[in-house]
Amino acid sequence: DPNIDFLLERQREEDPFRVLSMRGQNGQDVRPGMFGLELAGGHHPNDLARYRDLIGMAGSQLPINLLTSSNVLRMLNVRYVLWPDQLGAPADLGLPADITNNLRRLNSTTVQGRPYESVYGFPDLPRARLVADAVVLPDEQAMAYLISPEFDPARQVVLSDPPPIDLPGGEVEGTVEWVERNNNNVTLRVSADRPTLLVLADNWFPAWKARVGDEEVPVLRANHSLRAVPVPSGEHTVDFYYDSDQLRWSLRLTLLSLTVVAGLIGLDWIRSRGRAERRAE
């Protein structure tokens, strides 16, 4: 698939990004994920409810916010869109101008000489970024603000609880460098000229913990479903790590069960051997 190959090449050369796949014309396509591409939409039986709220997906319907809100596309790090050409151009469907005017066709495929599918680029925000301005809103107000023109995800973050540091606002002069990234750990090097929030556009969950240097810091729920941590000015290493008490106890119970089963098997073997020896006598 030339379009998948194109995206995989971009993935090897660029910082993390997400893809919105409209294959199937319903936003539920997960096939690019089979090749290791990270998706913004797609159906999964264990979706987090707040993430579904953020992308505007009810049941198996279209993720409407991914098609109508440039704020959501940007904050979720959607850099590429897979678009079936039989739908026509994105502008033909009446999508908002602040989306269609920023889409650039980068690659395309044909079938029997007819346009089949295109890859569009979109000016996303980095997966991890620094923001020095926050507003605290309850969930029932957060979504409406996040998709409104008053919200700029490049400069502000919406929190569910007050931040533990004073934020001066303004544009942060700083850098974020990826050090390590896997399913259970994310490590970044951060430099900032002022106290700031490091916003990570991955899902928040209570088991995610974080350290700035050697100090434990709270992982705040940001932009309804994402993560943020407070970072002082200066240079720091930030570690996100998954630490679930429930998972730890589940593993302990599993090991205990396996030990008991192994013991019972061993006991049965000893008894069987004893009976065999007595019969032999």
C-alpha positions as CSV (number, residue, x, y, z in Angstrom):
1,D,0.0,0.0,0.0
2,P,1.9,3.1,-1.2
3,N,0.1,5.5,1.2
4,I,0.8,3.3,4.2
5,D,4.5,3.0,3.1
6,F,4.5,6.8,2.8
7,L,3.2,7.2,6.4
8,L,5.6,4.6,7.8
9,E,8.5,6.5,6.2
10,R,7.3,9.7,7.9
11,Q,7.0,7.9,11.2
12,R,10.6,6.8,11.0
13,E,11.8,10.3,10.3
14,E,9.6,12.5,12.5
15,D,8.5,13.0,16.1
16,P,5.4,11.0,17.2
17,F,2.2,11.8,15.3
18,R,-1.3,10.4,14.8
19,V,-3.3,9.6,11.7
20,L,-7.0,10.1,11.0
21,S,-8.1,7.4,8.7
22,M,-11.4,7.9,6.8
23,R,-11.1,4.6,5.0
24,G,-14.5,3.0,5.2
25,Q,-15.9,6.6,5.3
26,N,-16.9,6.3,9.0
27,G,-13.8,7.1,11.0
28,Q,-13.8,3.6,12.5
29,D,-11.0,2.2,10.4
30,V,-8.2,0.6,12.4
31,R,-6.2,-1.2,9.6
32,P,-3.4,1.4,9.5
33,G,-2.8,0.5,13.2
34,M,-1.9,-3.0,12.1
35,F,1.2,-1.5,10.5
36,G,2.2,0.3,13.7
37,L,0.7,3.7,12.9
38,E,-1.0,5.6,15.7
39,L,-4.6,6.5,15.1
40,A,-6.7,9.3,16.4
41,G,-10.0,7.6,15.6
42,G,-11.0,4.0,15.0
43,H,-13.3,1.7,17.0
44,H,-12.1,-0.2,20.0
45,P,-14.3,-2.1,22.4
46,N,-12.3,-0.6,25.4
47,D,-12.2,3.1,24.4
48,L,-11.9,5.5,27.3
49,A,-15.1,7.4,27.7
50,R,-13.5,10.8,28.0
51,Y,-11.4,10.3,24.8
52,R,-14.6,9.4,23.0
53,D,-16.1,12.7,24.3
54,L,-13.0,14.5,23.0
55,I,-13.2,13.2,19.5
56,G,-17.0,13.4,19.5
57,M,-17.8,9.8,18.9
58,A,-21.0,8.3,20.1
59,G,-21.3,4.5,19.7
60,S,-20.0,3.6,16.3
61,Q,-20.8,6.9,14.7
62,L,-18.4,9.4,13.1
63,P,-15.8,11.0,15.4
64,I,-17.4,14.3,14.6
65,N,-15.0,16.6,16.4
66,L,-12.1,15.2,14.4
67,L,-13.9,16.4,11.2
68,T,-15.2,19.7,12.5
69,S,-12.8,21.0,15.1
70,S,-9.2,22.1,14.1
71,N,-8.6,22.5,17.9
72,V,-9.1,18.8,18.5
73,L,-7.1,17.8,15.5
74,R,-4.2,20.0,16.6
75,M,-4.2,19.0,20.3
76,L,-4.4,15.3,19.4
77,N,-1.3,15.6,17.2
78,V,-3.1,14.6,14.0
79,R,-0.5,15.3,11.4
80,Y,-1.9,13.1,8.5
81,V,-5.3,12.2,7.2
82,L,-6.1,9.2,5.0
83,W,-8.9,10.3,2.7
84,P,-10.8,8.1,0.2
85,D,-11.1,10.1,-3.0
86,Q,-14.5,8.7,-3.9
87,L,-15.8,11.2,-1.3
88,G,-14.4,14.0,-3.3
89,A,-12.1,16.6,-1.8
90,P,-12.5,17.4,1.9
91,A,-13.8,20.8,1.0
92,D,-16.6,19.2,-1.0
93,L,-18.2,17.8,2.1
94,G,-18.6,21.2,3.8
95,L,-15.9,20.7,6.4
96,P,-14.8,23.9,8.2
97,A,-12.5,26.2,6.3
98,D,-10.0,26.3,9.1
99,I,-9.5,22.6,8.5
100,T,-9.8,22.3,4.7
101,N,-7.6,25.4,4.1
102,N,-4.8,23.8,6.1
103,L,-4.9,20.3,4.4
104,R,-2.1,19.7,1.9
105,R,-2.2,16.7,-0.4
106,L,1.1,14.8,0.0
107,N,0.6,11.5,-1.6
108,S,-2.1,9.7,-3.6
109,T,-3.0,6.3,-5.2
110,T,-5.1,5.3,-8.1
111,V,-7.0,2.2,-9.2
112,Q,-7.3,1.6,-12.9
113,G,-6.2,5.2,-13.5
114,R,-8.9,6.7,-11.2
115,P,-8.2,8.6,-8.0
116,Y,-8.5,6.2,-5.1
117,E,-7.0,7.6,-1.8
118,S,-4.9,10.6,-0.7
119,V,-2.7,11.4,2.2
120,Y,-3.2,15.0,3.5
121,G,-0.9,16.8,5.8
122,F,-2.3,19.0,8.6
123,P,-0.4,21.5,10.9
124,D,-0.7,19.6,14.2
125,L,0.8,20.5,17.6
126,P,3.6,18.3,19.0
127,R,2.7,15.3,21.0
128,A,4.5,16.9,24.0
129,R,4.5,20.6,24.3
130,L,5.0,23.4,26.9
131,V,2.1,25.7,27.9
132,A,2.2,28.4,30.6
133,D,-1.5,29.3,30.7
134,A,-4.3,27.2,32.1
135,V,-8.0,27.5,32.8
136,V,-9.9,25.2,35.2
137,L,-13.3,24.0,34.1
138,P,-15.7,21.2,35.1
139,D,-16.2,18.5,32.6
140,E,-19.7,19.8,31.6
141,Q,-18.1,23.1,30.4
142,A,-14.7,21.8,29.3
143,M,-15.7,20.3,25.9
144,A,-17.7,23.3,24.8
145,Y,-14.6,25.5,25.5
146,L,-12.1,23.1,23.9
147,I,-13.9,23.2,20.5
148,S,-14.6,27.0,20.7
149,P,-12.7,29.6,18.8
150,E,-11.7,31.2,22.1
151,F,-9.4,28.3,22.9
152,D,-5.9,28.1,21.5
153,P,-4.4,24.7,22.3
154,A,-0.9,26.0,21.4
155,R,-1.0,28.6,24.3
156,Q,-3.5,27.3,26.9
157,V,-4.6,24.0,28.5
158,V,-7.9,23.2,30.1
159,L,-7.5,21.4,33.5
160,S,-10.0,19.5,35.7
161,D,-8.2,20.7,38.9
162,P,-6.0,23.7,39.7
163,P,-2.3,23.4,38.9
164,P,0.1,23.0,41.8
165,I,2.3,25.9,40.5
166,D,1.7,29.5,39.5
167,L,1.7,29.9,35.8
168,P,2.9,33.2,34.4
169,G,1.1,32.9,31.0
170,G,2.7,34.0,27.8
171,E,4.6,32.0,25.2
172,V,7.2,29.6,26.7
173,E,10.7,29.7,25.3
174,G,11.9,26.1,25.6
175,T,12.4,22.7,24.1
176,V,11.1,19.2,24.5
177,E,13.2,16.2,23.5
178,W,12.1,12.6,23.4
179,V,14.4,10.2,25.2
180,E,12.3,7.0,25.6
181,R,8.8,6.0,24.7
182,N,7.0,2.7,25.1
183,N,3.7,1.4,26.5
184,N,4.6,1.9,30.1
185,N,7.2,4.6,30.2
186,V,7.8,8.0,28.5
187,T,10.9,10.0,29.2
188,L,11.5,13.6,27.9
189,R,14.1,16.3,28.4
190,V,12.6,19.7,29.0
191,S,14.0,23.2,29.0
192,A,11.8,26.1,29.8
193,D,12.3,29.8,30.6
194,R,9.4,29.9,33.1
195,P,7.2,27.6,35.2
196,T,5.1,25.7,32.8
197,L,3.0,22.6,32.2
198,L,4.3,19.8,30.0
199,V,1.2,18.7,28.1
200,L,1.4,15.1,26.7
201,A,-1.3,14.3,24.2
202,D,-1.8,10.7,25.4
203,N,-4.7,9.5,27.5
204,W,-4.8,10.3,31.2
205,F,-5.5,7.4,33.6
206,P,-5.1,7.2,37.4
207,A,-2.3,4.7,37.2
208,W,0.0,7.1,35.3
209,K,2.6,8.6,37.6
210,A,5.3,11.1,36.9
211,R,8.7,12.4,38.2
212,V,10.5,15.7,37.4
213,G,14.1,14.8,38.2
214,D,13.8,12.8,41.4
215,E,10.6,14.6,42.6
216,E,7.2,12.9,42.3
217,V,4.7,15.3,40.7
218,P,0.9,14.9,40.0
219,V,-0.3,13.9,36.6
220,L,-3.1,16.4,35.8
221,R,-6.0,15.6,33.6
222,A,-5.7,18.1,30.7
223,N,-7.9,19.0,27.8
224,H,-10.6,16.6,29.1
225,S,-8.7,13.3,28.4
226,L,-5.0,14.0,28.2
227,R,-2.0,14.4,30.6
228,A,0.0,17.4,31.9
229,V,2.6,17.8,34.6
230,P,4.0,20.9,36.3
231,V,7.6,21.7,35.4
232,P,9.7,24.5,37.0
233,S,11.8,26.8,34.9
234,G,15.2,25.4,33.8
235,E,16.3,22.0,32.4
236,H,14.7,18.8,33.7
237,T,14.1,15.2,32.9
238,V,10.5,14.2,33.0
239,D,9.4,10.5,33.4
240,F,5.9,9.2,33.0
241,Y,5.5,5.7,34.2
242,Y,2.5,3.3,34.6
243,D,2.2,2.0,38.1
244,S,-1.1,0.2,38.9
245,D,-1.7,-1.2,42.3
246,Q,-4.6,-3.3,40.8
247,L,-2.2,-4.7,38.2
248,R,0.4,-5.4,40.8
249,W,-2.0,-7.3,43.0
250,S,-3.4,-9.2,40.0
251,L,0.1,-10.4,39.2
252,R,0.8,-11.4,42.8
253,L,-2.5,-13.4,42.8
254,T,-1.6,-15.0,39.5
255,L,1.9,-16.1,40.8
256,L,0.3,-17.4,44.0
257,S,-2.2,-19.4,42.0
258,L,0.5,-20.8,39.8
259,T,2.6,-21.8,42.9
260,V,-0.4,-23.6,44.4
261,V,-1.1,-25.4,41.2
262,A,2.5,-26.4,40.8
263,G,2.6,-27.6,44.5
264,L,-0.6,-29.7,44.0
265,I,0.9,-31.2,40.8
266,G,4.1,-32.0,42.7
267,L,2.2,-33.5,45.6
268,D,0.2,-35.7,43.3
269,W,3.4,-36.9,41.6
270,I,5.0,-37.8,44.9
271,R,1.9,-39.7,46.0
272,S,1.7,-41.5,42.6
273,R,5.4,-42.5,42.9
274,G,4.9,-43.8,46.4
275,R,2.0,-45.9,45.4
276,A,4.0,-47.3,42.5
277,E,6.9,-48.2,44.7
278,R,4.6,-50.0,47.2
279,R,3.1,-52.1,44.4
280,A,6.6,-53.0,43.2
281,E,7.4,-54.3,46.7
